[in-house]
Amino acid sequence: MKIEDIRFIPGPNLYLHRPVMVMRLHLEENAGKESYEFPGFVDRLLHLLPGLHQHHCAKGEPGGFVERLYGGTYIGHVIEHTAIELSRHIGIGVNRGQTLYADDGVYDVVVECPNEAGMESLLRTAFELVQSLIEDVPFPLQERLEAAKKLVDRTALGPSTRAIVEAAEERGIPYYRLNDKSLVQLGTGRYLKRIQATITENTSCTGVDIASDKEMTKQLLDMAAIPVPHGGVAYSEAEAVELLGYLGGAVVVKPLDGNQGKGVSINLISEAEVQKAFAIAHEYSDGVLLEDYIEGRHYRLLVVGGQVVAASERVPAHVVGDGASTIGQLVETANRDPRRGDGHAKALSKIVIDDVVNAQLKRDGRSIDDVPHMGEMVLLRDSANLSTGGTAADVTGKLHSTIADVAVRTARIVGLDVCGIDFICPDIAAPFDEHRSAVIEVNAAPGIRMHQSPSSGEPRNVGEAIVDMLYPPGAKTRIPVISITGTNGKTTTTRMIGHVMQSTGKTVGMTSTDGIYIDGKCVAKGDTTGPRSARAILCDPGVEVAVLETARGGIVRAGLGFDYADVGIITNIQPDHLGQDGIDTVEDLISVKTLIAERVRPGGTVILNADDPHLNRLPKTMKERHSRGRKFVFFSLDDTSRVLRRHLSEGGTGYFYRDGMIYEATGDTARQVMRADAIPVTMLGAAHFHVANAMAAIAACRAYGMSCEKIAAALSGFRSDVHNPGRVNLYQVGRGYVLVDYGHNPHSFQAICEMAGRLPNRRVTGVVGVPGDRNNDIVSQSGRVAATGFHRLFVKEDIDLRGRARGEIAGLLKRAIEAETPDKECRVIHNECDALEAALQELEDGELIVVFYEKLSPILDVLKRHEAVSVSHMALPKTHAKV
């Protein structure tokens, strides 16, 4: 067996509407073999992973999977369930998975994926474990699980970031993880806000710098009459000892720009203690701060957006004796508490025995090997940070308003929107006493796990408070998203919508088959119809509206780049791309395209082609599954369409075409929107497919909230040569014409042929080709359509053969053409530019040459040499600019 590929899909996809990991597995010699065929395999697997007995599988109850194991199931399915079970051993709790046939002996193992690095490791481990159990050889499972657990701990969102993200999800705010640490985007486009832990988009850089310099913080607070400990900065042991003498009492020693309680020593009296503490602190910072030690209880006050949202009393790391265990053993026991983890991965941190702990024990006349009495509390350090093993009890409800006022003022003075204030006083429930209280530290990016998951007391959802500060209730959090898919017409429809939206003055982000556009400017060229391009739009804070062409390939391989669309359009579904990416039938293609409809937000609009039999039943299907309050809108070129009439009779909204006019109808009321021939790309209404595209675009813009008048005005200026390059672009060459289009399947050939029949011409010549990745049936059908739709034909091939042999596609097309119309003039010229040149050499007066290109620029170069001029229909005067 071998793993061919593993890929992570972060957005909604064909398998689940949440992140998944997909492993393509080649079973090789194990293809077709079932679990019971490997002697002893099932028993060895269940002995090692007894939790598999609880897996339901298709039976829908515990034991279902074990029944399948003994009855016989393929190895890919076994690996899926093994990975799911292993996920529970490392605490990420995956529940969903499926194994799908991809090809002979090849399967896709799909599992939901809460952690990319961890789940990939587990899939590989499951694969190797199953292989070793089949071969009955040892496997280091525990070692591999520990490695996967470390990966999860290292790459998972920290508790503070996770709390904010979960609060955002609760409000329906989308988020994107921007790196493998804690940088996260909330919202989209102009409404996006970035956070990194509790540093927010609005956090002042100056405020962070001040908080990071403890001496500067004290100076500013002292200047503002907020009590702080007296002290100074030492850069050598001698200076530290001198400061000790100056302060004249117990001191605290800590790094000048440290954090998380690292290198902090408290309640030091002797020179020797200070010298040792200086050495410890000096490892973290060149400057070491010495300040008065203030007696009292330690509190952390959290200020968010000018309000105290949580308060905790912090207790330093400690153990409680049992009369039998040493301090070291008690620490080991404490660290086995499931709430404790390495670093900040869990609600509490593990206690680490370091120089500070040893110094604290020595100062108290103890050592790590002492055995405390039953119930005796042993402090391991004086600093109360959670990151050094301390605990916290929620005291928010006890906070006195005068102390809250000091905290709010402290955050304001330092200049932080999210601020953690370490405060010492006799009792947080009593009024503020400036003589017995002090702010001992101010923290930018404060950890919030002590508030979210206190050791005791009421949890406080401060993640929600931070989200509410960034997005006050009622504030917009996401830009409108319009997603367009379909077999034909999606690029033109996308461009039409982008053009109309831009006429409103909004900054439009648009993805299409020729590039990413922002505010009308191309910022990236190429086929940009996948999720990565969509995210490029949604991660740009200048964008106000997203118009996203969303193609089949991106959906299949990488899912969607957005969580929800406001408007989803499916132009049509035709048999194209069959045999690619596991799509073998039109039904497969439908399931791919309809993901767009399924991911329209509740209350959003799904726009469908009523003339497409694959789409007109979709609303009923979706309502049976999960309509979720979506609005369905149909458009049709046939004003007598039964589908449209039934939809209107039920009070729905639709668009139809009658006598050259596009209408909008709701129920039994219809209104004129505009004449189709007023839209230049329709070629005076002859291009019916562009009329259909225009109706889809009008429906989308109306769903967005635009008036019919503004939409009509914008579409009246939508020109093929300027706004829709490469899609039904017409050029006059001498006394004939050339039409350039990107059609590459039977449906698009048929549409162009029908349009050509409505134009005034003597002869229609086709320069035709089909991409090599289409199956033979589609190639042959394209040839048959071309044979009946053109008077003569030049068959060409793409430069990119897409896996075909040279001449293979041309041969299939030519044979199909000759079989359909044996007497048709048909020549094979492999290079498309040479084929166009040959057609132009024989151009007759009034003839129309239709060229279906692979690359647009070379075709335009040929037309330029022939002094072609762009025209919008076949009767315009010859006063247009040359190509």
N, C-alpha and C positions, 0 to 999 in steps of 0.2 A: 504494500500500500504506500501511497505518497500523498502529501499535501501539495496541491498545485498552486493554491493562492488563498490568502486570507485578507478580507477587506472589511473595514468598518464603515457603516452607513449611519451618520449621526442624526438624520432627519426622518420624517415620515417616509415610508417605503412600501414596497409591495408585500412585504412579509408582516410587518407590524407598523403601527403609526408612531413608534418610538424607536430609539437607536437599537441596531442589531449588529452582530458580527457574523459574517458569512465565510465559511471555510469550504473551498472546493476540494473535494476528496476523490482521488482515483483509487479504487479498490484493487485494481490490477488482478492478481491471481485469486483474490477473495471476492471478486465480483460474482454475484448470484448465489453466494454461499450464505446460509443462514446460521444464526447463533448456535443452534443445537448441533450443528455439524462439526463443531470444534470440541473434541472430547475434554470434559472437565471445565471448559471455559466459563459457562454460566455460573457454576458453583464457586469458582475462584473469584469471579467478579462480585457476586453477592456477599461472599465472605469478607472481601476487602471493603465493599461499600454497601453495608446493610440498609442504608437509607434509601436505596433504590426500591425497596419493598413498598415505600410510601408513594411512589410515582404512579400517577393515574393512567397516563397514555390514553388511547382511544376508548378504553372501557369506562373512563370517567369516575373511577374510584380507586383507592389504594389497592395495589396488587396488580393493576392492569398491565403495567410494563413488565413485571416479572412473568406474568402469564404469557406475554409476547415473547420474552426471552426463551422460555422453555418450549413454546410452540413454534418458534422460529421467526426471527426478524433479521433484516440486513444489518451489516456492521456499521454503516453510516448512522442508522437510527440508534445503535448502541452507543456510539461515540457521542451523539447529541445528549442522551440522557446522562452519560457519565460526566460530561462537562457541566451539565446543570447541577448534578449532585456535588461535584467538586466545588462549585461556586458557593454552596452553603457551608462548606468546610472553611472557607476564608472570609465568610461574612458578607458576601455581596448578594446572596439570595436571589438568583435568577429562577424564574418560573416558567418562561415560555420558550419553546423551541420547535423546530420542524426540520425534517430531512426530505429533500426534494430531488427527484431524478433529473439529471441534467443531460446525460449522454450515456452511451454504453459503458457501464462500470464507473460512471462519474456521477457524484451526488453533491448537492449543496447542503451543508449542515448549517442551519441558521439558529442562533440563540440571541435572545435579548441581551443588551450589553450596557450595564450601568457604569462600567469602567473599561475603557478600550485596552489599555496595557494588560490589566489583570485578566480580562476575558480572552484575549489572544493567547496569553500564557496557558490558561486553563484548557483551551481547545487543543493546543499542541500537546499538553500533558495528557488529556483524555485520549488523543490519538495514539500516543506512545504507550500509555498504560494498557489500552485495549490490545494493541499489538503484542505487548509483552505477555499479557494473560493468554492470548491465543497460542503463543509460543511456549508458555509456561516457563518464563525466565524471570528473575528478580527485577523489581523496578523501585527506584528511590522515591516513592510517592510523597512521604513526609517532607523530604528535602525540596521537592518541586512545589508542594503546597506552600511551604514557608517562603520560597522565592516569589511565588505569585502574590502572597499576602504582602510582602515588602513592596512589590510593584504597585499594588492597590494603595497602600499607605502613602507611597511616594507621589503618586499621580492623582489621587482623589482630591476633590476640593476640600480645603480645610474647613473646620466646623463653622468659622465665622462666615466665610464665603458661602458655604452650603446653606446656612440659615437665611442669608439674604436671597439666594437663588430660590429656595423653597417658598419664601414669602412672595417673591415675584411670580412664581408659578401659580400660587394660590389666587393671585389677582389676574391671572391670564396674561401676564407680561412675558413675551418671548425672551429667551436668553441664548447667547452663543459663547461658548468657551473659546478664548482667544489664544491660550497657550496651555502647556501642561502643568501650570501652576495655578495662580488665583486670579488671573486677569480675565474678567468676564464682561461681556456687553449685555446690558438690559435694554429692551426696546429696539426699535429699528429706525433707520434713516434719521431724519431731523430730530426725532424724539429719543434717540439712543443715549444711554448713560453708561459709562464704563466704571467698573469698580475693581479694586484689587484688595481682597480681604475687606476691611472697613475703610480703606481709602476710597473716596468717591470722586466722581467727575467734578464735584464742587469743592473738594478739599484744597485748601490753600497750600501751595508749595512753601510759602514763607512760614505758615503755621507749622508745617511738618518740620522745617529746619529749626524753628524755635524749640519745639517739643523735643527734638533730638539732642539739643544742647541743654543739658540740665541746669548749668549755671546761668545761661541766658534766660531760661524759663523763670528761675528764681528771681533774677533781677527785675524782670518785667512784672511779675506778680507782687514783689515787694514794693515796687514803684506804685502799684495800684492798690496798696494797702491790704493785700491778701496775705495772711500769715504764712510764712515759709520758714524752714529751719535755716539757721545761720550756718555759714560754712565757706569753703573756698576750694580751689583746684590745686592739686599737687602734681608735679611731673617727676618727682623723685621720692625715694623713701625719706630722705632728710626733710624735704618740704612737707611730707605727710606728717612726720613726727612734730615738726614745728607747728603745723596747723592744729594738731591734737592739743599741744600746750596752749595755743591761743584760745581754742574753744573751751577748754577747761572742764570737760565732762565726758560722758559717754558719747561716742560718735558712730556714724554710719559711714562706711566706705564703699563706693561703687564707681563703675566706669562712667566717665563724663557723658559719653554718647551711647551707652549700652541699652539693652532692652530685655524684656522677659525675665528680669531678675537675675540675669547671668552676672557672676562675679561680684555679687552684693554681700557684704558682711555687716552685721548689725550689733549695736550695743557693745562696742569695743572700748576698753578703758586703758590698757597698757600699751607702751610703745611697741613691744614685741607683737602684740595682736595687730596693731595698725600696720607694722612693717609687713607681716605676713599677708594681711588683707590687701595691702597696696600691691603686692606681687600678683595676687590673684586677679584683682581688678585691672591691673596693667596689661594682662593678656588680652583684654577686650578693647582697651582704649589707651592712647598715649597719656591723656589727661585723666586723673583720678579725683573724684569729688569726695571731700570730707565734709560732713555736716552734723549738726547736733542730733543726737538720738532723742526722740520725743516719745514719752510713755503714752500709751493709749491703745485703743482698738483700731485695727486696720480695716479700711473700707475702700471699695472701688465704686465710684459713681460714674455712670455712663450718661453723657450729654449728647443728644442727637438733635440737630436743628434748633438749638437754643432751649431744649427742655431736658430735664433729667427723666430718663425712661427706665432706669433700673439702678438698684444699689445692692451691693453684696458685702457681707462681712467676710474677710479673708482670714483663714487660719493657716499658719505656716505648716510645711511638711512635718508630720509627726507620726509616731506609732504609739500604741497603747499596749502595755505589758500584759502577758498572760501568766507570768510567774515561772515559765519554763523555757521560753525562746529567747535567744539573744536579739539584740537590736538589729543586727544584720538579717537574721531569720525573719523578724517581724517585718522588715522592709520587703523581703521577698514575698511574704504572705500578702502584704498590702498591694504589691504590684500585680498580684494575680487577680485582683478585682477587675472584672470585665469592663468596668467603666474607665480603667486606666490604659493608656496606650503610649507608644513612643511619640515624642514631640507633641503635636497638637491634633493628632488623628482622632482622639476620643474626648469625652467630656472632661476627663482628668488625665494628667500626665503621670508617668511612672516616676517614682522617687529614685534619683540617682545619687549614690554615695560618692561625693567628690571632696576636694580640699576644704570647701566651705563647711560641709557637714562634719568632717573630721575635726575641723577647728572649733565648731560649735560644741561638739561632744567633749572635746578636751577642755574647753572653757568651763563646761559644766561638770568637769571631773569624771567624765565617762569615756568609754571606748566602744567601738562597734561590737565587741564581744560581750558587753555587759548584758545581764539578764534583769530587766525591770520587773518590779513587783506587779502582781495582778491589778489591773486597772490604772497603773501608773502611766501618765502621759509623758512622753519624751520628745521634746522639740528637737528637730534635726537641723533647723536653720531658723533664723529670725525673720527673714524676708518672706512675705506671704504670697508670692506669685504662684499662680496655678502651674505655670510652665516649669517650676522647680518642685512640683509635687504637692503644693498646697491644696486646700479645699475652700469652698465658698458656700455661704448660706445666704439666701435671698432675704434682704431686709427692706425692700422697696416700700412696703406698706408702713414701715416705721419711720421713714425719712422725715425729719423736721423741715419745714418750709424754709427756715433761715439757712440751713445747711445747703438745701437745694439751690437757694439764691447764690451762695458762694460758688457752688459748682458751675452754675450757668455763667456767672461772671468770669470765672477762671477760663472756661472754654472760649468766651468772647475775647478776653485779653490775649490769649495765645493765638486765636484765629483759626479754630478748628470746627468743622461742622459735625464731625463725629469725634468725641474726645473722651478718653478714659482718665479719670482723676483719682489718684491715690491720696486718700485723706485719712488723717489720724485725729481722733477725738475721744473723749471718755465714753460718749454714748450718742449714736446717730439720731436717736429719738428725742434728744434734749436740744434746746436752743443752742445756736452757735456760740461758742466761747472762744474768743480770739486768743486768750492767754493759754489755753490748754489744747488748742487745735492747730493743725497746719496742713497745707497742701504739700505733700512730700514729693510728688511727681505728677507730670502731665504726659499722657501717652497719645501720640498719633497712631492710627491703625490699631486701636485697642482690640484685644480678643474679646469675643462676646459669648464664648461657650459657658463661662461661669454664670451668665444670666439666662441663657437658653436652657442649660441643664445644670442647675445648682446642685451641690451635694445635699442640701436640704432647703426646704422652703418652696415657694411657688415659682415655676418657670416663667420667664418673661420673654415674650416674642419680640426681641429687639431687632431681629432681622426685618420684621414687618415695619417697625418704626423707621428704620433706615430707608426701606422702599417707599414708605409714605412721605418721607422727607424729599426723596428724589422725584416721586410722582404723587403729589397730593391727590386725594380722592377726586375723581372726575377728570384728572389730567390725561391728555393723550399719551399713549405709550408706543404706538406703532403707526407707521405710514400705511396708506392703502396699498394693497397688492392686487394686481390683476394678472392672472396666469392664463396663458393661451396655449392649447395643445390641439392636436389633430393630425391627420395625414397630409392634407393639402390646405394651403391658405393661411397657415398660422403665422408665417413671417409677415405677409401683407397685413393681416389683421392686427398683429402686434404693432407694426409701423403706423398704421392708421390711428390706433388708440394713442400711441405715443405722441403723434403729431397733434391730435385734438387736445390731449392733456396739456401739451406744451403751450398751446394757444391761450391757456388760462393764466399763464405767467408762473405756473408751478415749475419747480425744478424736477424734471422727470428722469428717472433712471430706467433704462431699457436694455434688455438682453435680446439678442436675435442670432440668426445663423451667420451674420457677418460681423458681429462685434458687440461690445458693451458701449452704450451711449449714456452720457450724463449731460443733461441740459443741451442736447443736440450735438454734442461733440463725442467723437469716437475715442474712447480711452483704452480700448483693447480690441485688436482685430482677431478674427477667427470665428469658428462655430462656438458660440457662447450660450448654449441653451441648456446647460446643466446646472446642478446645484451650487457649484463653486462660483459660477458667474452670478447667480441669484444672490448669494451671500455677499459678493462684492458690492452689489447695489444696496443691500439692506444694511451693510456696515459703513456706509458713507453718510456722515451726518449732514451733508448738504442736500440729500435727496428727499423730496417731498411726496413723490408718487412712484411706485415701482410697477413697471409693465414688463412682464417676464414671459418670453417665449420659452416653452417647457417641452423639450423633445423626449421621444421614447427612450433613446439610448441613455440619457442621463437618469431618467426615472428608474430604469431597470438596474443600472450598475451602481448608482449612488443615491437614489431617493430624491427627495425634494430639498431645496435650499431654504424653505420657509416652513413654518408650522401651520399657518392658515393663510388662505387668500380671501379677499373680500369679494372678488369676482373670479369665477372660473369659466373658461370658454373651451368647448370642444367643437372644432369646426366641422369635422367629419371623420369617419374611420373607414379606411379602405385597405385591402390586402397588400400591404407594403412591408418590407423588412421581415417578412416571414422567414423562419429558419435562422434568425439571428438572436443571440442572447436568450435562448430558450423559448422564443416566441414562434410557435409553429402553426397556429391557427388564428383566424380573425378574433375568435373568442379570447385568446391569449392577449391579443393587441387591445381589445376592449378593456380587459382587466387592468392593463397598464395605464391607458389613457384616462380611465374613470377615477384613478387616484386623485386627479385634479378636482373632480367634482366632490369626492369624499372629503377633501381637505379645504373646502370652502367653509368659512366660519359660520356658526349658527347666526342666522339673520342675514347672511350674505346671499349672493345671486349666482346661480348656475345657468349658463347660456348654452343652448343646444340647437343643433341643426335638425329641424323637424323633417327635412327631406331625407335624412339618413336613417334607414331602418334599424341600424345598430344603436342609435341614440334616442329615438323617440319613446322607447320603453324604459329608459334609465330612471326618470323620476319615480315611477311606480316601484322599481327594484330598490331604489335607495330609501324610499319611504318604508318599505317592508323591513329594511335593515336599520338604517340610522339617518333619517332625514334631518333631524336636529334643527328644524325651523328654517331650512334654506328656502329661498324663493327660486322657482324655475321659470326661465324665459325661453321661448322658442322663436326661431326665425325661419322663414321659408320663402323660396322663389315662387311657390305655388299658392296663390291666394285662396284656392279651394282645398288646400291640404286638410285632410280629416284630422290629423294629429293636432294641427294648429287650431282648427275650429273647436275641437273638443276641449283643448286647453283654455281657449278664450271663454267657452261656455261655462267653465268652472271658475271664472273670475280671474284667470291668469293673464299675464301680459305677453304679447308677441309682436313680431315684425313681419311684414309681408310685402311683396312686390306686385304691383298691378298697374298696367298701362304706363310703364316708365316711371312710376312714383313709388317711393318707399313710405310705408305707413307704419305707425305705431298703434297698437290696439290693446285695450284692456276691457275684458268682458265684451259687451256689444258696442263699445264706443271706439271709433278709429279716428286718427288724425294724421294729416300729411306731415312728413318730416322733411323730405327734399326729393327732387327729381334725381334719378340715378345718373342721367347724362350730365348733370352738373358736377359730378365727381370725375375729374380728368382721367383717373386710372381705369374707369369703366369703358373707355373708348366709345363714348356716346351711348353707353348702355349695352354695347355688344358683348362685353366681357361679363357674362352673367355670374361667373364665379366671383368676380370682384364686387358685384352687387351684393352677393351673399356675404362676402367678407365685410363689406361696408355695413350691412345690417347687424352683424355680430359686433362690430366696433361701436355702432350707435347704441346698441343695447348695453354694452359695457359702460359707455360714457354716461348713459342715462342712469344706470345703477349707481354710478359714482355721484350723481346729483347734478349733472349739467343740463342746461335747457336744450331743447331741440334746435332752437335758433342758433345758438353758439356752436353746436356740433355741426350743423349744416354749413355754417360759414367756414369752419375750419376744414371740413372735408372738401369744400369747393376749391381749396388751394392745394389739395394733395395730388402731386404730379408724379408720374412714373419715373421720369428721368432724374428728378431731384430727391424725392422722398421714398421711392420704392425701386432702387436700382436692381436690375437683374430679374425683375418679375414683370413679365408682359411689357417690356420696353420696345416701343415701335420707332423705327428709323426709316427715313426715305433715302433711297439710293437711286439717283437718276430718276427714272420714271417707274421704279418699283419700290418695294418695301421689304424690310427685314424686321422680324419680331424676335426678340431675345427673351428666353424664359428658362427657369430652372427646373421645369417639369422632369420627373424621372420615374414615373409609374403609369400604369394604364389609365387611371382616373384622371391624372393631369393631362395626359395626351388627349384623352377624349374631350376634356373641357376646352382645350385650345382648338381642337378641330371643330367643335361645335361653334366656338366664337368665330373662327375663320369663315365658317359658312354664312355668318351674318354680315361679313364685310364685303365691300365692293372690290372684287379681284377676279382676274382671269384664271390664274393658276396658283395653287398653294403647294409649295415644296417644303418637305420636312428634312431637317438635319437632325437625326435621332440617335440616341444612345441610352443605355441603362447602366447604372453602377454595377460593378461585378459582384457585390455582396447580396444582390437580389437572387432569389431562387429561380430555377429554370422556368417554372410556370409563370412567374411574374414577367420575366424577360419575354417569353413567347407571347403572352397576352398583350404586352406593350407593342410587340411587333404587329399583331393582328389589328389592334386599334389604329396604329399608324398606317397600315395598309389601306384601311377603308377611309381614313380621314384626310390623306394627302394625295395629290395628283402624281407626284414623283417623290422619290426618297433617296437621301444619302445616309448611309449607316456609318456611324463613327464609333470610336471607343474612347473611354477615359484614359488618361495617362496613368492614373492610379487604378490598376486592375483589380485591387482588393481580393487577391488570392486566385484570380482566374489566369488562364494561359492567354497569351496574345492571340487575338482573333476568335476566342471562344464566344464572347458576348456578341460580337458582330455576326458570327456565324449563326447563332441562335436567332437573332433578330431577322437576318436575311431569310432564313428558312421559314420562319413564321410568316413573313411578308409574302413570300412566294407561294406558300401554301394557301394563304387567304386570297391573294389576287395574283395569279401566275403571270399575268401580262403587265403588271405594274413595273414602271422603270425604277430600278433599285440598284444603286452602286455602293460599294463598300470602300470608304476612304478613312483609314483608322484615325488620323489626326483631325480633330474637330475644326481647327482653323483652315486646314487644307480642304476639308469638306465644304466649309462655307465659301472659300475662294472659288471652288469648282462650281458651286451653285450660283454664285454671283457672276461668273463668266457667261452664264447662259440666262441671265435675268431678263425676263420679258417685260414689256410695258404692263403695268398694273399687277404684276405678279407679287405674291407674298411668300417670302422665305421665312420659315420658322426654325430657329436653331435652339435646341435644348443643350445648354452648355454645362461643362464641368467647371471651368475657370472663366470668370467674367472678363478680366482684364485683357487676355489675348484676343478674345472675340471683339472687344471694343477697339483694339488696335487694328484689326482687319477692317472694321467699318470705317475707322478714321482714314485709312489709306484710300478708301472708296468715297471719301467726302460725304459720308452719311450725315443726315441732320435728324435730330430728335423731333418727333411729332406725337400728338396725342391721339390722332385718328387718321384714316386714310384719305381725308379730303382737305386737310389744312393747307394753306398757301405755303410756298417754300421760302419762308423768311426767318427760319429758326437757326439758332447757333449750331455750328458744326460740333461733332463729337470730339 
